[in-house]
Amino acid sequence: MLKIFSASLLLLLVQAAFGADTTEVRQLQVQFTSTPPKIDGELNEALWQEAEHMATDFWQYFPFDTARATTRTEVLMFFDDKNVYLGFRCYDPEPGGFVTNSLRRDFRGTHNDAITVVFDPFSDQTNGMFFGINPFGVQREGLISGVSGGRAGSSGFDLSWDNRWFGEASIKDDYWTAEMAIPLKTLRYEKGSETWMANFYRLDSKTAERSTWGNIPRNQSIVSLAFSGNLQFEKPLPKTGANVVLIPYVTGGVSKDHLAGTGQSSTGNIGGDAKIAVTPSLNLDLTFNPDFSQVEVDVQQTNITRFELFFPERRQFFLENADLFSSFGMTGVRPFFSRRIGLALDESTGLNVPTQINYGARLSGRIDEN
């Protein structure tokens, strides 16, 4: 009994000496503003200079998850009737230039410097969205689903989701800054809500450190929603009005066989997609004569097994609320696989071949809290 008591006392002394409780729930007050900032990457407006509340004192996620981050990060946040505004100061312990392997939107990889905000507006710790930016102003956004406590590297991080928002960054001598303006129409939330769950995480390539606002165990995904903090808005969020997105397309082509001497032939096509927010949590997707030529290509895989390859869905029509049909109890359990839509089996060869999709409609989302 004495040995157990001594060990417990030692554990308490070590915890008191090396920091606060890692299970604390972070809180950030989000103030209302009537003077929105100019999104130029510079935090020089009075709005940022006089901010009363700040998210800072990040925790390390890598290489350790029980210590405070060595790279200081500060997050400021405001809102008005149209947008949510975020300002970031990312201090650099080793001044100098930054290196990036690409300026392409929707970058990913731990070797990229970046700051990312993860929103969970319904506080269900299962579904959310994220918006990130690097020191060069390159943006990325995506959906998170089914990673409430998922292991690191688990599914649920989808960069195929695209939406309209604004962000810029600026590099200083020993830190870099960034600004974001995210329209409330882009987000999914209940009218009149005053509390969201959220987290912020930063990747620093020079120190190889990954840090988060809410402390996330290293064996969990860095986008896990189970360890988020709370955003307390100064007043209830307003209704944003109709959220309708139209994505039309027109294609055309001209060909001629000069060797055969045949005449010129032309082709053309027209169609598009529409996304309509029926309620803040119920979305209607429509498509007419869809064309998927602009969809990001799949990662090349070589199959040397007797099992089928799995390619994730990247088509815009199928992305919203895709988690409703996946990860039933474990990663990979997928009762409904949308990638089979648009394919038909050629019985003469046994291969899958494309087939025309004329139109489609899909209503998905949540009806109530259950």
N, C-alpha and C positions, 0 to 999 in steps of 0.2 A: 504493500500500500504506500509506503514511504517513497519507493522508487517511482511509482506512477505519479504521485503528487509532485515530486521533484522534476520529472520530465514535463509535466503540464506547466509548472511555474516557469521552467526554462523556455518553453514554447511561447508563453505570454510575454516574457522579457524580450525574446528575439523579435516578436511581432511589433512590440512597442518601439524597439530600437531602430527597425528597418523600414517603418512606413505604416500607412493607414491600412485599414481593412480592405482587401482587394475585392470584396463583394459589395462595396458601397454602390448605391444607385445614384448616378450623376444627375444633376438638375441644371437647366439653363433657362433663364427668363428671356422671352422673346418680346421685345418692345415694338409697339406700333409707331410708324413714322408717317408724316405727311410730306416729307421732303426726300424722295427716293434718290439714291446715289447714281452718279454716272458710272456705268460699267466700263471702266478702262484699265482695271488692274491696279489702280493707285488708291490707297486708303487715305486720301487726303481731305475728304469731306468732313465737315463737323460731325456728321452722323456717326462716323467711325471713331473720331477723336474723342467724343464725349460719351461713348457707350458705357453704360453702367454695369453690364453683365458680360461675361466672357467664359468660354469653355477652354480650359487649359489644363496643365498638369496631366498630360497623357501618360498612359501606362505602356510599357513595352509589351509587344506581342511576340517579337523575335529580336534577338536570340533568347531572351528570358521573358517570362510572363508574370514575374513577381516583383519587378522593380519599375520605378518611374523612368520615363523616356529620357535619354540624354539630349535629344534634339527637341528644343522647345517649340511648341505649336500653339497659336492662339486663334480662336474662332469667335467671330462676332456675328450676330444674327438679328434681323429686323423683318417686319412685314408691313404691308399695306393692303388695300382692298383688291389689288391685282397680282402682287408678286410676293415671294419670299426672297429676302436678300441675305447673302452670306459674304463675309469678309474674312480672309485668312492671312495670317503672318506665320511663315514657316522659316524659323531661324536656322542658319547654316553654320555648324561648328567648324567647318573647314571651307572657308571662302574660296571662291573660284567658279569657273564655268560649270554648266551642267551638260551631261551627255544624254542624248536620247537616240534610240535605234530607229525611230520613225516619228513623223509628224502626222500620221494617219489618225483620223478620229477613231474612237473606241479602242485605243491602245490597251494593252494589258501586259502583265509581267512584273515581277518584284524588282527588276533592275531599272524600272522607270521611277523617277521622282514624281510624286503626285500627292494630292490631297483629295479625299472623297468624303461626301456626306451620304449617309444611309438613312432613309426615312421609313418609318413604319406607322403611317397615319392612323390605322385602325387598332394599333397596339395589340395585334393578335400574335406577335412574335413568330409569324410564319411567312407572311408576304410583305414585300417592300419594294423600294426602288432606290437607286443610287445615282449620284451625279459627281463626276470627278474632273479634275483639271491638273495639268502639269505646269512647270515654270514657263513653258513656251506658249501657254494659252490653248493647248490642244485639249479638246473636250471628250468626255465619254459619259454614257448613261446606259442604264439597263435595269432589268427586273431581278428581284430576288424571290425565290419561292422554295419552301420546304427545307430551310436551313435554320430552324429555330435553335437547334443544338447540334447541327451536322458537323461531321468531322472535317478537318482541313482538307480542301480539295474536293469536297463533295459537290454534287450537282446543285443547281438552283441559281447560278450566276449567269445571267443571259444578257449579252451585249447586243443582241439583234434588235432589241426594243429601241426605237428612236423617237424623240420628241423635241419640241422647240423650246429652247432656253438660251440664256446668254451668259457668257463667261469670258474674262480676260485675266492675264497675269503679267507681272512685271518683276524683273530680276534686279535686286539691289546688291550692295557690297557684301553684306553678311547675312542676308535673308532674302526671301522672295515673297511676294504678296499676290493675292488673287481675289477676284470678286465674282459673284454669281447673282443672277436674277432669274428665278425660276417661277414662271407664271403659275398661279393657283389652278388654272385650267389644265395644266399639264399633270397635276397631282390628283390622286384619288383620296378623298376624305369626306367625312360627314359634315354637312353644314352646321355651324354653331359649335364645332368641337374646339376645345381649348387646350387639350393635351395630346401630344404625339410622342411616340417613342422614336429615338434617333441615336445614331452613333457617328463618329468621325474617325477616319483612320488615315495615316500618312505613311508613305513609303519614302525612305531616304537612301539613295544609292551609295552615297559616300561612306556612311557608317554601316551600311547594310542593315539598318534598323527599321523595323516596322512597329508602329505605335498606334494605339487606339484610345479614344476618350473613355469609354466604358471598358473595364478590364475584361479581356477575353482570354480564356485558357488557350495555350498554344496548340492543343490537340483538337481545337474547334476551328471552324472556318472563320476567317477574318471578317466575313460579312454576316456572321451569325446574329440573328435578331434577339436572341435570348439574353444578351448582356448589354442591351441598349440603355441609355439614360432617358430622361424625360425632358421634353420641351414644353414649357408653360407659356402659352401665348397671353399677352396682356388683355385681350378681349376676344370674344368668340369670332371664329373665322367666318367670313361672309360666303354666301352662295356665289359662285363664279359665273353663272349663266351657262348657256348652251356650249357644250364642248363637242364640236363636230370637226373632224379632220377628213379632207378629201385628198386622195392621192391618185390623180389620173395619169395616164400614159398614152403616148402615140408612138408607134414604131413604123419604120418604112425601110425598104431596101430595093436596090436596083442591081440586076445581074445580066451579063451577056457572055456567051461562049464565043470568043473570037476565033478559036481553032475550028469549031464546027460551022462558023458563019451563021449561026442562028440569030434571030431578032432579040431585041432587048426585052426583058421581063421585069416586072416590078411587083412588090408585095407591100402590104400595109396592115396595120392592126390598131385597134383602139379599145380601151377598157380602163379599169381603175378599181380602187378600194375606198371604203369609207369606214370611219370609226365614229360611233355616236355614243356618248355617255348618257344612257337612259336615266340613271341615277348616279350619285357619286361612286357607287360600288357595283353597278350593273352596266355592262358594256355590250353594245350591238356592233358586230363586225359584218360588213357587207362587201362582196366582191363581184365584179362582172367581167367576164372574159379575162381572167387574170393573166399577167405575164410576169414570169419570175426571173427574167434575164438580169435584173439588177440585184438579186439576192446574193449575199456573200457565198462564195463557193465552199464546199466541204473540205475538211482536212483530208489529204490523201492517205489512205490506209491500204495495207496489203493484208489480205485474209489468207492465212495458211491453216485455218481451222475448219471444222465442219459446221461451225455456227455462223449465223448471219452477222454482218457488221451493223453497228448502231450509229446512225448519223442524226444529230439533234435537229430539231425543227428550226428553220431560219426564216420562213416565209411570214411576212407581217400579219397576214390574216389569222394565222394560227397561234400567235405568240401571247396575246392577252389572256390571262388566267389559264395558261397552259398547265399550271401546277395541279389543276383539278383532275387531270388525267395521268398523273405521274407520281412516282415515289410513294406507292401505297404500302407503307410499313418499312420499306427499305429501298435504297437506290437501285434503279433498274426494273422495278416492278411497275409495268406500264400497261394497264388494261386496254388503253386506246392509244394507238400509234399513228399520228396524223401524217407521217411521212409516206404512208401507203396510199394516201389520197392523191390522185393524179398519176397513179401507176396501174398498169394492167399486166397480167401474166401472158406472155406469148407461149401458147401451148406447144408450138412447133419447136421452139428452142429452149423453153424453160426459163427464159430471162424476163426480167421486168422491163417494160417499155412505157414511155410516156403516153398519157391519154389526155384528151382535151377536157378542161374544166370550164363549163359555160357560166355558171354563177354559183354563189354560195351565201349563206347567212348563218350567223352564230350569235346567240345571246348567252352570255356567261357572266358570272359574278356571284355576289352574296346578296340574299334577300333580307336576312336579319342577322343578329349576332350569333346565331347557331348555324 
